[in-house]
Amino acid sequence: MAEGQTPWDIPVFTIREFIKVATHPRCFTPPSTLSEAHADLNAILASPSVCVLRPGELFPEIYQARSLEAKAEGQLAFDAAIVAVCLENGVREILTEDRDFARFKEITVHRLE
């Protein structure tokens, strides 16, 4: 996607998550160094077709409604934040391997092929 011409989006919250996962020793052996993870992230964000989605004024209201609707407690609260920022920015489809997103009715989930 980063090399293509089709516009795509990254919720701002996933920037932190990318660094967390890339540098975590339980996710990768060996994990990326912090410098390597940031270099990879910068390469992704340099894509001319990417847009970083940021929360706006409606985010708290959308987040609360989606959290309650999906019973998104604990770790699932992060997923609700991603869904809320997507919905607020008009995004209705996400690409993820995380099956928990199926609990959010307004988002269509696509899995990696």
ROKOL-775010 format. One record per residue (C-alpha): residue number from 1; chain; x, y, z. Coordinates in nm, 3 decimals. Layout:
<nulum><seq>NUM</seq><mol>A</mol><c1>X</c1><c2>Y</c2><c3>Z</c3></nulum>
...
//
This chain:
<nulum><seq>1</seq><mol>A</mol><c1>0.000</c1><c2>0.000</c2><c3>0.000</c3></nulum>
<nulum><seq>2</seq><mol>A</mol><c1>0.278</c1><c2>0.241</c2><c3>0.088</c3></nulum>
<nulum><seq>3</seq><mol>A</mol><c1>0.419</c1><c2>0.214</c2><c3>-0.263</c3></nulum>
<nulum><seq>4</seq><mol>A</mol><c1>0.085</c1><c2>0.237</c2><c3>-0.442</c3></nulum>
<nulum><seq>5</seq><mol>A</mol><c1>-0.118</c1><c2>0.532</c2><c3>-0.563</c3></nulum>
<nulum><seq>6</seq><mol>A</mol><c1>-0.442</c1><c2>0.438</c2><c3>-0.384</c3></nulum>
<nulum><seq>7</seq><mol>A</mol><c1>-0.502</c1><c2>0.662</c2><c3>-0.080</c3></nulum>
<nulum><seq>8</seq><mol>A</mol><c1>-0.491</c1><c2>0.486</c2><c3>0.257</c3></nulum>
<nulum><seq>9</seq><mol>A</mol><c1>-0.498</c1><c2>0.594</c2><c3>0.619</c3></nulum>
<nulum><seq>10</seq><mol>A</mol><c1>-0.324</c1><c2>0.521</c2><c3>0.948</c3></nulum>
<nulum><seq>11</seq><mol>A</mol><c1>-0.499</c1><c2>0.610</c2><c3>1.274</c3></nulum>
<nulum><seq>12</seq><mol>A</mol><c1>-0.256</c1><c2>0.819</c2><c3>1.479</c3></nulum>
<nulum><seq>13</seq><mol>A</mol><c1>-0.287</c1><c2>0.573</c2><c3>1.769</c3></nulum>
<nulum><seq>14</seq><mol>A</mol><c1>-0.132</c1><c2>0.294</c2><c3>1.563</c3></nulum>
<nulum><seq>15</seq><mol>A</mol><c1>0.193</c1><c2>0.488</c2><c3>1.534</c3></nulum>
<nulum><seq>16</seq><mol>A</mol><c1>0.258</c1><c2>0.418</c2><c3>1.902</c3></nulum>
<nulum><seq>17</seq><mol>A</mol><c1>0.142</c1><c2>0.060</c2><c3>1.861</c3></nulum>
<nulum><seq>18</seq><mol>A</mol><c1>0.382</c1><c2>0.004</c2><c3>1.570</c3></nulum>
<nulum><seq>19</seq><mol>A</mol><c1>0.680</c1><c2>0.104</c2><c3>1.785</c3></nulum>
<nulum><seq>20</seq><mol>A</mol><c1>0.552</c1><c2>-0.103</c2><c3>2.076</c3></nulum>
<nulum><seq>21</seq><mol>A</mol><c1>0.515</c1><c2>-0.420</c2><c3>1.868</c3></nulum>
<nulum><seq>22</seq><mol>A</mol><c1>0.827</c1><c2>-0.379</c2><c3>1.653</c3></nulum>
<nulum><seq>23</seq><mol>A</mol><c1>1.051</c1><c2>-0.343</c2><c3>1.961</c3></nulum>
<nulum><seq>24</seq><mol>A</mol><c1>0.879</c1><c2>-0.606</c2><c3>2.178</c3></nulum>
<nulum><seq>25</seq><mol>A</mol><c1>1.086</c1><c2>-0.923</c2><c3>2.233</c3></nulum>
<nulum><seq>26</seq><mol>A</mol><c1>0.774</c1><c2>-1.141</c2><c3>2.258</c3></nulum>
<nulum><seq>27</seq><mol>A</mol><c1>0.660</c1><c2>-1.031</c2><c3>1.912</c3></nulum>
<nulum><seq>28</seq><mol>A</mol><c1>0.988</c1><c2>-1.057</c2><c3>1.720</c3></nulum>
<nulum><seq>29</seq><mol>A</mol><c1>1.312</c1><c2>-1.245</c2><c3>1.776</c3></nulum>
<nulum><seq>30</seq><mol>A</mol><c1>1.514</c1><c2>-1.037</c2><c3>1.769</c3></nulum>
<nulum><seq>31</seq><mol>A</mol><c1>1.300</c1><c2>-0.726</c2><c3>1.807</c3></nulum>
<nulum><seq>32</seq><mol>A</mol><c1>1.383</c1><c2>-0.411</c2><c3>1.615</c3></nulum>
<nulum><seq>33</seq><mol>A</mol><c1>1.587</c1><c2>-0.154</c2><c3>1.795</c3></nulum>
<nulum><seq>34</seq><mol>A</mol><c1>1.406</c1><c2>0.169</c2><c3>1.871</c3></nulum>
<nulum><seq>35</seq><mol>A</mol><c1>1.606</c1><c2>0.343</c2><c3>1.597</c3></nulum>
<nulum><seq>36</seq><mol>A</mol><c1>1.520</c1><c2>0.071</c2><c3>1.345</c3></nulum>
<nulum><seq>37</seq><mol>A</mol><c1>1.151</c1><c2>0.082</c2><c3>1.435</c3></nulum>
<nulum><seq>38</seq><mol>A</mol><c1>1.140</c1><c2>0.460</c2><c3>1.395</c3></nulum>
<nulum><seq>39</seq><mol>A</mol><c1>1.324</c1><c2>0.436</c2><c3>1.061</c3></nulum>
<nulum><seq>40</seq><mol>A</mol><c1>1.067</c1><c2>0.180</c2><c3>0.940</c3></nulum>
<nulum><seq>41</seq><mol>A</mol><c1>0.782</c1><c2>0.396</c2><c3>1.064</c3></nulum>
<nulum><seq>42</seq><mol>A</mol><c1>0.927</c1><c2>0.703</c2><c3>0.891</c3></nulum>
<nulum><seq>43</seq><mol>A</mol><c1>0.949</c1><c2>0.507</c2><c3>0.565</c3></nulum>
<nulum><seq>44</seq><mol>A</mol><c1>0.581</c1><c2>0.412</c2><c3>0.594</c3></nulum>
<nulum><seq>45</seq><mol>A</mol><c1>0.475</c1><c2>0.767</c2><c3>0.679</c3></nulum>
<nulum><seq>46</seq><mol>A</mol><c1>0.675</c1><c2>0.900</c2><c3>0.382</c3></nulum>
<nulum><seq>47</seq><mol>A</mol><c1>0.430</c1><c2>0.731</c2><c3>0.146</c3></nulum>
<nulum><seq>48</seq><mol>A</mol><c1>0.271</c1><c2>0.993</c2><c3>-0.078</c3></nulum>
<nulum><seq>49</seq><mol>A</mol><c1>-0.062</c1><c2>0.812</c2><c3>-0.055</c3></nulum>
<nulum><seq>50</seq><mol>A</mol><c1>-0.093</c1><c2>0.789</c2><c3>0.326</c3></nulum>
<nulum><seq>51</seq><mol>A</mol><c1>-0.296</c1><c2>1.013</c2><c3>0.555</c3></nulum>
<nulum><seq>52</seq><mol>A</mol><c1>-0.265</c1><c2>1.006</c2><c3>0.936</c3></nulum>
<nulum><seq>53</seq><mol>A</mol><c1>-0.611</c1><c2>1.011</c2><c3>1.094</c3></nulum>
<nulum><seq>54</seq><mol>A</mol><c1>-0.638</c1><c2>1.232</c2><c3>1.400</c3></nulum>
<nulum><seq>55</seq><mol>A</mol><c1>-0.921</c1><c2>1.270</c2><c3>1.649</c3></nulum>
<nulum><seq>56</seq><mol>A</mol><c1>-1.138</c1><c2>1.577</c2><c3>1.619</c3></nulum>
<nulum><seq>57</seq><mol>A</mol><c1>-1.415</c1><c2>1.736</c2><c3>1.821</c3></nulum>
<nulum><seq>58</seq><mol>A</mol><c1>-1.654</c1><c2>1.441</c2><c3>1.783</c3></nulum>
<nulum><seq>59</seq><mol>A</mol><c1>-1.400</c1><c2>1.180</c2><c3>1.890</c3></nulum>
<nulum><seq>60</seq><mol>A</mol><c1>-1.499</c1><c2>1.157</c2><c3>2.261</c3></nulum>
<nulum><seq>61</seq><mol>A</mol><c1>-1.866</c1><c2>1.108</c2><c3>2.175</c3></nulum>
<nulum><seq>62</seq><mol>A</mol><c1>-1.799</c1><c2>0.852</c2><c3>1.901</c3></nulum>
<nulum><seq>63</seq><mol>A</mol><c1>-1.544</c1><c2>0.670</c2><c3>2.119</c3></nulum>
<nulum><seq>64</seq><mol>A</mol><c1>-1.784</c1><c2>0.642</c2><c3>2.412</c3></nulum>
<nulum><seq>65</seq><mol>A</mol><c1>-2.070</c1><c2>0.518</c2><c3>2.195</c3></nulum>
<nulum><seq>66</seq><mol>A</mol><c1>-1.859</c1><c2>0.256</c2><c3>2.017</c3></nulum>
<nulum><seq>67</seq><mol>A</mol><c1>-1.695</c1><c2>0.142</c2><c3>2.341</c3></nulum>
<nulum><seq>68</seq><mol>A</mol><c1>-2.031</c1><c2>0.087</c2><c3>2.508</c3></nulum>
<nulum><seq>69</seq><mol>A</mol><c1>-2.189</c1><c2>-0.075</c2><c3>2.202</c3></nulum>
<nulum><seq>70</seq><mol>A</mol><c1>-1.902</c1><c2>-0.322</c2><c3>2.161</c3></nulum>
<nulum><seq>71</seq><mol>A</mol><c1>-1.838</c1><c2>-0.367</c2><c3>2.535</c3></nulum>
<nulum><seq>72</seq><mol>A</mol><c1>-1.479</c1><c2>-0.268</c2><c3>2.464</c3></nulum>
<nulum><seq>73</seq><mol>A</mol><c1>-1.316</c1><c2>-0.297</c2><c3>2.804</c3></nulum>
<nulum><seq>74</seq><mol>A</mol><c1>-0.950</c1><c2>-0.345</c2><c3>2.893</c3></nulum>
<nulum><seq>75</seq><mol>A</mol><c1>-0.731</c1><c2>-0.403</c2><c3>2.588</c3></nulum>
<nulum><seq>76</seq><mol>A</mol><c1>-1.033</c1><c2>-0.365</c2><c3>2.361</c3></nulum>
<nulum><seq>77</seq><mol>A</mol><c1>-1.057</c1><c2>0.004</c2><c3>2.457</c3></nulum>
<nulum><seq>78</seq><mol>A</mol><c1>-0.765</c1><c2>0.068</c2><c3>2.221</c3></nulum>
<nulum><seq>79</seq><mol>A</mol><c1>-0.956</c1><c2>-0.093</c2><c3>1.935</c3></nulum>
<nulum><seq>80</seq><mol>A</mol><c1>-1.255</c1><c2>0.130</c2><c3>2.010</c3></nulum>
<nulum><seq>81</seq><mol>A</mol><c1>-1.028</c1><c2>0.436</c2><c3>1.984</c3></nulum>
<nulum><seq>82</seq><mol>A</mol><c1>-0.906</c1><c2>0.322</c2><c3>1.643</c3></nulum>
<nulum><seq>83</seq><mol>A</mol><c1>-1.264</c1><c2>0.264</c2><c3>1.528</c3></nulum>
<nulum><seq>84</seq><mol>A</mol><c1>-1.376</c1><c2>0.603</c2><c3>1.659</c3></nulum>
<nulum><seq>85</seq><mol>A</mol><c1>-1.100</c1><c2>0.798</c2><c3>1.485</c3></nulum>
<nulum><seq>86</seq><mol>A</mol><c1>-1.170</c1><c2>0.607</c2><c3>1.163</c3></nulum>
<nulum><seq>87</seq><mol>A</mol><c1>-1.543</c1><c2>0.673</c2><c3>1.176</c3></nulum>
<nulum><seq>88</seq><mol>A</mol><c1>-1.492</c1><c2>1.039</c2><c3>1.258</c3></nulum>
<nulum><seq>89</seq><mol>A</mol><c1>-1.274</c1><c2>1.071</c2><c3>0.948</c3></nulum>
<nulum><seq>90</seq><mol>A</mol><c1>-1.516</c1><c2>0.886</c2><c3>0.720</c3></nulum>
<nulum><seq>91</seq><mol>A</mol><c1>-1.323</c1><c2>0.558</c2><c3>0.710</c3></nulum>
<nulum><seq>92</seq><mol>A</mol><c1>-1.547</c1><c2>0.253</c2><c3>0.719</c3></nulum>
<nulum><seq>93</seq><mol>A</mol><c1>-1.302</c1><c2>-0.025</c2><c3>0.624</c3></nulum>
<nulum><seq>94</seq><mol>A</mol><c1>-0.987</c1><c2>-0.147</c2><c3>0.796</c3></nulum>
<nulum><seq>95</seq><mol>A</mol><c1>-0.717</c1><c2>-0.399</c2><c3>0.712</c3></nulum>
<nulum><seq>96</seq><mol>A</mol><c1>-0.618</c1><c2>-0.602</c2><c3>1.018</c3></nulum>
<nulum><seq>97</seq><mol>A</mol><c1>-0.554</c1><c2>-0.950</c2><c3>1.149</c3></nulum>
<nulum><seq>98</seq><mol>A</mol><c1>-0.714</c1><c2>-0.855</c2><c3>1.481</c3></nulum>
<nulum><seq>99</seq><mol>A</mol><c1>-1.045</c1><c2>-1.041</c2><c3>1.501</c3></nulum>
<nulum><seq>100</seq><mol>A</mol><c1>-1.169</c1><c2>-0.818</c2><c3>1.782</c3></nulum>
<nulum><seq>101</seq><mol>A</mol><c1>-1.264</c1><c2>-0.549</c2><c3>1.530</c3></nulum>
<nulum><seq>102</seq><mol>A</mol><c1>-1.555</c1><c2>-0.768</c2><c3>1.416</c3></nulum>
<nulum><seq>103</seq><mol>A</mol><c1>-1.745</c1><c2>-0.650</c2><c3>1.726</c3></nulum>
<nulum><seq>104</seq><mol>A</mol><c1>-1.773</c1><c2>-0.298</c2><c3>1.577</c3></nulum>
<nulum><seq>105</seq><mol>A</mol><c1>-2.073</c1><c2>-0.296</c2><c3>1.345</c3></nulum>
<nulum><seq>106</seq><mol>A</mol><c1>-1.991</c1><c2>0.017</c2><c3>1.145</c3></nulum>
<nulum><seq>107</seq><mol>A</mol><c1>-1.650</c1><c2>-0.104</c2><c3>1.032</c3></nulum>
<nulum><seq>108</seq><mol>A</mol><c1>-1.587</c1><c2>-0.360</c2><c3>0.759</c3></nulum>
<nulum><seq>109</seq><mol>A</mol><c1>-1.281</c1><c2>-0.569</c2><c3>0.842</c3></nulum>
<nulum><seq>110</seq><mol>A</mol><c1>-1.050</c1><c2>-0.698</c2><c3>0.569</c3></nulum>
<nulum><seq>111</seq><mol>A</mol><c1>-0.779</c1><c2>-0.950</c2><c3>0.650</c3></nulum>
<nulum><seq>112</seq><mol>A</mol><c1>-0.431</c1><c2>-0.962</c2><c3>0.500</c3></nulum>
<nulum><seq>113</seq><mol>A</mol><c1>-0.401</c1><c2>-1.196</c2><c3>0.205</c3></nulum>
//
